[in-house]
Amino acid sequence: MSVRHRISLITRITLFTAATAALLCTLVATVLMIAIHRFSTEALTAEIVADGGRVAMQVERGKVAYPLARNPFRHIQVVDSQNRVVFSTPKMQGKPRMATFTPGNRATARSVVCGGVFPPGECDIVVAQWAYREGGNWIVYCASPAVPLWVDPRLAVPVGGAAVVLTAAITYLGRRIAAESLKPVTAIRAELDEINETSLSRRAPVPSSDDEIHDLAVSINHTLNRLQNAVEQQRQFASDASHDLRSPIAAIRAEVEDALRAPQETSVTKLGRTVLGSMERLQAIVHDLLTIARLDAGSPGAHEEIDLAELVAAECRMRHHMRNSCEFSLEPGVVVIGDRLRMGRLLTNLIDNAERHADSKITIKVRRAPGDECDGRRFPHGTAVLEVIDDGPGIDPDKRESVFQRFTRLDTARNKDAGGTGLGLPIARQIAETGGGTLRIEDSPRGARFVLRLPLHEGAALASPRDPGLSLRSASPGTHEAI
């Protein structure tokens, strides 16, 4: 693990705050000292100009009075028209002129001179001014040590100290704010650490503040709700699957035990036929469980064009021993994109369910419908609709959603055939939703009406039907004819 990943979030925020505060405070202190330095330099220059002007007026009047400078740090030289130093302050006596520049066409000129007549390492502000005398123009040089960048230690130390104190205060405040802000996160983490498979009903504490951490806690609790529901569903599913698997296994065991107790009362053929029925039911349950496992795992299916009318016709041609008559209304050219095997399984489950509960007739319809949205799903190119209707006892409106729950069976009126596994309709809905569609039970004058809606393929939406519709009917079970 890298060092960066071992540093806590509070420490990272504190370090960032400290670095930012130090940078900003240093910048403010620097700008402040530069401003003070500039102000002090301008004030000092004004004093030098004033002192030099005073001496220049004395030179012009011919009455030079000593001392030339009242400030012990001020240096003054008076240079005549022959470039000779005729008057100077004590520290400049016997030394050459402090500068060589002249005011030129201006009244004064200034420059910073380092070294020369000044002590080593010292830089002075030198101001040159004209003094008018008979016989030529004289120059008065007045100088004073330049203001250092820190201006004065008595000023630099408090400014630097204030910057350090301000940096420390901002850093401390940033750490306190970060720690207080992350306290709810610590509480949420502690609560999540306590949640396990035996305490899924516990929830993360939601802070009272209306901020991102509040939203995080709400999202975590929503996730925990979904997790709890999923775990409970898995437990219920395992319980239901065990119950349904136990029934055929118990039947097989009972038949075998009876045959062993009284072998003279049975035969291998009779025993085999009896056991085979339970084995077929057991095989159907296992097959459905494998299908649900693949769908739950999100196993991708094929993406191919499927004509629903052709799919229905192919399915019905394979059913030669249907006990109910069938009527069809199939609109050609209703094409969807999906996995043909899964769509065939969906249709098979719907027809099996209808045949199990129909009194005498099953109706299958395929059509296209306008609209770009259904049950919150967008169908930009229209809707492909498949309806499977039986004339049985129907399903109460308050029980329509429950039939799509796994291993759910309603009253005996809808279970005249015990061959169902209780997984056919859940599998059908899951296939529909995987394909981006919906499967619902809608109102019908008689019986149950299952309606599948899928997004229509773009090519099918643009193409016009070649035929206004195709209707088939079966006057007797297993025989279909077009009308």
C-alpha positions in Angstrom: 0.0 0.0 0.0 1.4 3.4 -0.9 2.0 6.1 1.7 -0.7 8.3 0.1 -3.3 5.6 0.7 -2.3 5.2 4.4 -2.9 8.9 5.2 -6.4 9.6 6.6 -8.8 11.9 4.9 -8.7 14.3 7.8 -4.9 14.5 7.6 -5.0 15.1 3.9 -7.4 17.9 4.3 -5.3 19.3 7.2 -2.1 19.2 5.1 -3.9 20.8 2.1 -5.3 23.5 4.4 -1.9 24.2 6.0 -0.2 24.4 2.6 -2.8 26.7 1.2 -2.9 28.9 4.3 0.9 29.1 4.4 1.0 30.1 0.7 -1.7 32.7 1.1 -0.4 34.2 4.3 3.1 34.3 2.9 1.8 36.1 -0.2 -0.2 38.6 1.9 2.8 39.3 4.1 5.0 39.7 1.1 2.6 42.0 -0.6 2.3 44.0 2.6 6.1 44.3 3.1 6.5 45.3 -0.6 3.9 48.0 -0.2 5.5 49.3 3.0 9.0 49.1 1.4 7.7 51.2 -1.6 6.1 53.7 0.7 9.2 54.0 2.9 11.4 54.4 -0.2 9.2 57.1 -1.6 9.2 58.9 1.8 13.0 58.6 2.2 13.5 59.9 -1.4 11.3 62.9 -0.6 13.5 63.6 2.5 16.7 63.3 0.4 15.3 65.7 -2.2 14.3 68.2 0.5 17.8 68.1 2.1 19.5 68.4 -1.2 17.3 71.3 -2.2 18.0 73.1 1.0 21.8 72.8 0.4 21.3 73.9 -3.3 19.6 77.1 -2.2 22.4 77.8 0.2 25.0 77.3 -2.6 23.0 79.6 -4.9 23.0 82.3 -2.2 26.7 81.8 -1.4 26.0 81.1 2.2 26.6 77.4 2.9 26.0 76.6 6.5 27.3 73.6 8.5 26.4 71.0 9.3 25.2 70.3 5.7 23.0 67.3 6.9 21.0 67.1 10.1 20.5 63.4 9.8 23.7 61.4 10.7 22.9 58.8 7.9 22.6 61.5 5.2 25.6 62.1 2.8 25.9 65.3 0.9 28.5 66.5 -1.7 28.6 69.8 -3.6 30.4 69.6 -6.9 31.4 72.8 -8.8 31.4 73.4 -12.5 35.0 71.9 -12.7 33.8 68.6 -11.2 35.5 69.3 -7.9 34.0 68.4 -4.5 33.9 71.7 -2.7 31.6 70.9 0.2 30.7 67.6 1.8 29.5 66.0 5.0 32.1 64.5 7.4 31.9 61.0 6.1 32.3 62.1 2.5 35.3 64.4 3.0 38.3 63.5 1.0 36.4 61.1 -1.2 35.6 61.5 -4.9 32.1 62.4 -6.0 29.6 59.8 -5.0 28.0 59.5 -8.5 28.7 60.5 -12.0 25.1 61.1 -13.3 23.7 64.6 -13.6 20.1 65.9 -13.6 20.3 66.7 -17.3 17.4 68.7 -18.4 15.4 68.0 -15.3 15.6 69.7 -11.9 16.5 66.5 -10.1 17.7 62.9 -10.9 18.0 59.9 -8.7 19.6 56.5 -8.8 20.6 53.7 -6.5 24.4 53.5 -6.2 26.1 50.5 -4.5 29.8 50.5 -3.4 32.2 53.2 -4.5 32.5 55.8 -1.8 29.9 54.0 0.3 30.7 51.0 2.6 31.0 47.6 1.0 27.7 45.9 0.6 25.7 49.1 1.1 23.4 50.6 -1.5 22.4 54.3 -1.2 19.7 56.3 -2.9 21.5 59.3 -4.5 19.6 62.4 -5.7 21.4 65.0 -7.9 20.1 68.6 -8.1 21.4 71.7 -10.0 22.6 74.7 -8.1 23.1 77.8 -10.2 26.3 79.9 -9.4 28.2 82.5 -11.3 30.7 80.8 -13.6 28.7 77.6 -14.1 26.2 75.1 -12.8 27.0 73.2 -9.7 25.6 69.8 -8.6 24.4 68.9 -5.2 24.5 65.2 -4.5 22.5 64.0 -1.5 22.3 60.3 -0.5 21.0 58.0 2.2 21.2 54.2 2.7 18.4 52.5 0.7 15.5 51.0 2.7 16.0 47.2 3.0 13.4 44.8 1.8 12.4 44.0 5.4 12.2 47.8 6.0 12.7 47.4 9.8 13.2 44.3 11.9 10.7 45.7 14.4 8.1 45.6 11.5 9.2 42.4 9.7 9.1 40.3 12.9 5.5 41.1 13.8 4.3 40.7 10.2 6.1 37.4 9.8 4.8 36.3 13.2 1.3 37.2 12.3 1.5 35.2 9.1 2.7 32.2 11.1 0.0 32.5 13.7 -2.7 33.0 11.0 -1.5 29.9 9.2 -1.6 27.9 12.3 -5.1 29.2 13.2 -6.5 28.4 9.7 -4.9 25.0 9.8 -6.4 24.2 13.2 -9.8 25.5 12.0 -9.6 23.4 8.8 -8.8 20.3 10.8 -11.7 20.9 13.2 -14.1 21.5 10.4 -12.9 18.3 8.6 -13.2 16.3 11.7 -16.7 17.6 12.6 -17.8 17.1 9.0 -16.6 13.5 8.9 -18.0 12.5 12.2 -21.2 11.3 10.6 -19.1 9.3 8.1 -17.3 7.6 11.0 -20.7 6.8 12.6 -22.0 5.4 9.3 -18.9 3.3 8.9 -19.1 2.0 12.5 -22.8 1.0 11.9 -22.0 -0.7 8.6 -19.2 -2.7 10.3 -21.9 -4.0 12.7 -24.3 -5.1 10.0 -24.0 -8.7 8.9 -26.3 -11.4 7.6 -28.0 -11.7 10.9 -28.7 -8.0 11.3 -29.7 -6.7 7.9 -32.6 -4.7 9.4 -30.1 -2.2 10.9 -29.6 1.1 9.1 -26.9 3.7 9.0 -27.5 6.8 11.1 -28.8 9.8 9.0 -27.4 13.2 10.1 -29.8 16.0 10.6 -27.8 18.3 8.3 -29.0 18.7 4.7 -25.8 18.1 2.9 -23.9 15.5 0.8 -23.3 13.2 3.9 -27.0 13.2 4.6 -27.7 12.2 1.0 -25.0 9.5 1.3 -26.6 8.0 4.4 -30.0 8.0 2.7 -28.5 6.2 -0.4 -26.7 3.7 1.9 -30.0 2.9 3.7 -31.8 2.5 0.3 -29.0 0.1 -0.7 -29.4 -1.8 2.5 -33.1 -2.0 2.0 -32.6 -3.5 -1.5 -29.9 -5.8 -0.1 -32.2 -7.0 2.7 -35.0 -7.6 0.2 -32.6 -9.5 -2.1 -31.3 -11.7 0.8 -34.9 -12.3 2.0 -35.9 -13.2 -1.5 -33.0 -15.5 -1.9 -33.8 -17.2 1.4 -37.5 -17.5 0.4 -36.4 -18.8 -3.0 -34.2 -21.4 -1.5 -36.9 -22.5 0.8 -39.5 -22.7 -2.0 -37.1 -24.5 -4.3 -36.3 -27.0 -1.5 -40.0 -27.5 -0.9 -40.8 -28.1 -4.6 -37.8 -30.4 -5.1 -38.8 -32.3 -2.0 -42.2 -33.2 -3.3 -41.2 -35.2 -6.4 -38.2 -36.7 -4.5 -40.6 -37.8 -1.8 -43.0 -39.3 -4.4 -40.1 -41.3 -6.0 -39.0 -42.5 -2.6 -42.5 -43.6 -1.6 -43.0 -45.6 -4.9 -39.6 -47.3 -4.5 -40.2 -48.2 -0.9 -43.6 -49.6 -1.7 -42.1 -51.6 -4.5 -39.4 -53.0 -2.2 -42.0 -53.9 0.5 -44.3 -55.7 -1.9 -42.4 -56.6 -5.0 -45.1 -59.1 -6.1 -47.7 -56.3 -6.3 -45.8 -54.2 -8.9 -43.6 -54.5 -11.9 -40.7 -52.7 -13.3 -42.8 -51.2 -16.0 -45.4 -49.9 -13.6 -42.8 -48.6 -11.2 -40.9 -46.9 -14.1 -44.0 -45.1 -15.4 -44.8 -43.9 -11.9 -41.3 -42.7 -11.1 -40.9 -41.2 -14.6 -43.7 -38.7 -13.9 -42.0 -37.4 -10.8 -38.6 -37.4 -12.6 -40.1 -35.2 -15.4 -41.4 -32.8 -12.8 -38.0 -32.8 -11.0 -36.3 -32.2 -14.4 -38.6 -29.3 -15.2 -37.9 -27.6 -11.8 -34.1 -28.0 -12.2 -34.3 -26.6 -15.7 -36.3 -23.6 -14.6 -33.9 -23.0 -11.7 -30.9 -23.0 -14.1 -32.7 -20.6 -16.4 -33.4 -18.2 -13.5 -29.8 -18.5 -12.4 -28.6 -17.5 -15.8 -31.0 -14.5 -16.0 -30.1 -13.4 -12.5 -26.4 -13.5 -13.4 -27.1 -11.2 -16.3 -25.9 -13.6 -18.9 -26.1 -11.8 -22.2 -28.3 -13.2 -24.9 -28.2 -13.0 -28.7 -29.3 -9.9 -30.6 -31.2 -10.9 -33.6 -34.4 -9.8 -35.5 -37.4 -11.8 -34.4 -40.8 -11.7 -36.2 -43.3 -12.3 -33.4 -45.9 -13.6 -35.8 -43.5 -16.2 -37.2 -42.4 -17.1 -33.7 -46.0 -17.8 -32.6 -46.7 -19.8 -35.8 -43.6 -21.9 -35.3 -44.5 -22.6 -31.6 -48.0 -23.6 -32.4 -46.9 -26.0 -35.2 -44.9 -27.9 -32.6 -47.9 -28.3 -30.4 -49.8 -31.2 -31.9 -51.8 -32.3 -28.8 -53.3 -29.1 -27.4 -56.5 -29.9 -25.5 -57.9 -26.4 -26.2 -58.9 -24.7 -29.4 -56.8 -21.7 -30.5 -57.6 -18.5 -32.2 -54.9 -16.2 -33.7 -54.7 -12.6 -34.9 -51.1 -12.1 -36.1 -50.0 -8.9 -37.8 -47.0 -9.6 -40.0 -43.8 -7.5 -39.8 -43.9 -7.0 -36.0 -40.1 -7.4 -35.5 -38.2 -7.0 -32.3 -34.5 -7.5 -31.3 -33.7 -10.2 -28.9 -32.6 -13.8 -28.2 -34.8 -16.2 -30.2 -34.4 -19.0 -27.7 -35.4 -16.8 -24.7 -38.3 -15.3 -26.6 -39.4 -18.9 -27.5 -39.2 -19.8 -23.8 -41.3 -16.8 -22.9 -44.0 -17.6 -25.4 -43.9 -21.3 -24.4 -44.4 -20.4 -20.7 -47.3 -18.1 -21.5 -49.1 -20.7 -23.7 -48.5 -23.4 -21.2 -50.0 -21.3 -18.5 -53.0 -20.4 -20.7 -53.5 -24.0 -21.7 -53.3 -25.1 -18.0 -56.1 -22.7 -17.0 -58.3 -22.3 -20.1 -61.8 -23.8 -20.2 -61.9 -24.4 -23.9 -60.1 -21.6 -25.9 -56.8 -19.7 -26.1 -56.4 -16.5 -28.1 -53.0 -15.2 -29.2 -52.6 -11.8 -30.8 -49.6 -10.0 -32.3 -49.8 -6.3 -33.3 -47.9 -3.1 -33.3 -48.9 -0.1 -31.3 -47.9 3.6 -31.3 -46.3 5.4 -28.4 -42.7 5.8 -27.3 -43.1 5.1 -23.6 -44.8 2.4 -21.5 -44.5 1.7 -17.8 -41.5 4.0 -17.6 -39.6 2.3 -20.5 -39.0 4.2 -23.7 -39.9 2.7 -27.0 -38.7 5.3 -29.6 -39.8 3.4 -32.7 -43.2 2.1 -31.4 -44.3 -0.9 -29.5 -44.6 -4.6 -30.4 -47.5 -6.2 -28.5 -48.1 -9.9 -27.9 -51.3 -11.0 -26.1 -52.1 -14.5 -24.7 -55.7 -14.8 -23.5 -57.4 -17.8 -21.9 -61.1 -18.2 -21.1 -60.5 -19.7 -17.6 -61.5 -18.3 -14.2 -59.2 -15.3 -14.5 -57.0 -13.6 -11.8 -58.2 -11.1 -9.3 -56.7 -7.6 -9.8 -55.1 -7.7 -6.4 -53.3 -11.0 -7.2 -52.0 -10.1 -10.6 -48.5 -9.2 -9.5 -48.2 -12.1 -7.1 -48.3 -14.6 -9.9 -45.0 -13.3 -11.2 -43.3 -14.1 -7.9 -41.3 -17.3 -7.8 -43.0 -20.5 -6.8 -46.3 -18.7 -6.4 -49.5 -20.6 -7.1 -53.0 -19.3 -6.6 -56.2 -21.2 -5.6 -57.1 -24.6 -7.0 -59.3 -23.1 -9.7 -56.2 -22.0 -11.5 -54.2 -25.1 -10.8 -56.2 -27.9 -12.5 -52.9 -29.3 -13.8 -50.3 -29.9 -11.1 -47.5 -29.9 -13.7 -46.5 -26.3 -13.2 -43.3 -25.4 -11.4 -44.3 -22.0 -10.2 -41.4 -20.5 -12.2 -42.8 -20.2 -15.7 -44.4 -16.7 -15.3 -41.4 -15.2 -13.3 -39.1 -16.5 -16.0 -41.3 -15.0 -18.7 -41.3 -11.5 -17.0 -37.6 -11.6 -16.4 -37.0 -12.4 -20.1 -39.3 -9.5 -21.1 -37.5 -7.0 -18.8 -34.1 -8.3 -19.9 -35.2 -7.4 -23.5 -36.2 -3.9 -22.5 -40.0 -4.7 -22.4 -42.8 -5.4 -19.9 -45.1 -8.3 -19.1 -48.3 -7.6 -17.3 -51.8 -9.0 -16.7 -54.5 -6.6 -18.0 -58.3 -6.5 -17.9 -60.2 -9.0 -20.0 -63.9 -9.8 -20.3 -63.2 -13.4 -19.3 -60.1 -15.3 -18.2 -56.6 -14.0 -17.9 -55.0 -11.6 -20.5 -51.2 -11.6 -20.5 -49.8 -8.6 -22.5 -46.1 -8.5 -23.5 -44.8 -5.2 -24.8 -41.4 -4.9 -26.4 -39.6 -2.1 -28.3 -40.3 -2.3 -32.0 -37.3 -2.7 -34.2 -36.5 0.5 -36.2 -36.7 -1.2 -39.5 -40.1 -2.7 -38.6 -41.4 0.7 -37.5 -40.5 2.2 -40.9 -41.8 -0.6 -43.0 -45.5 -0.8 -43.7 -47.3 -4.2 -43.1 -47.5 -6.3 -46.3 -50.8 -7.6 -45.1 -53.5 -6.0 -43.0 -53.4 -9.0 -40.7 -53.5 -12.8 -40.5 -56.0 -14.7 -38.4 -55.8 -18.4 -37.6 -58.1 -20.6 -35.7 -58.2 -24.1 -34.6 -61.6 -25.7 -34.6 -60.3 -28.8 -32.9 -57.2 -29.2 -30.7 -54.0 -29.4 -32.7 -55.4 -28.3 -36.0 -55.1 -24.7 -37.2 -56.5 -22.9 -40.2 -56.3 -19.4 -41.6 -59.4 -17.3 -41.9 
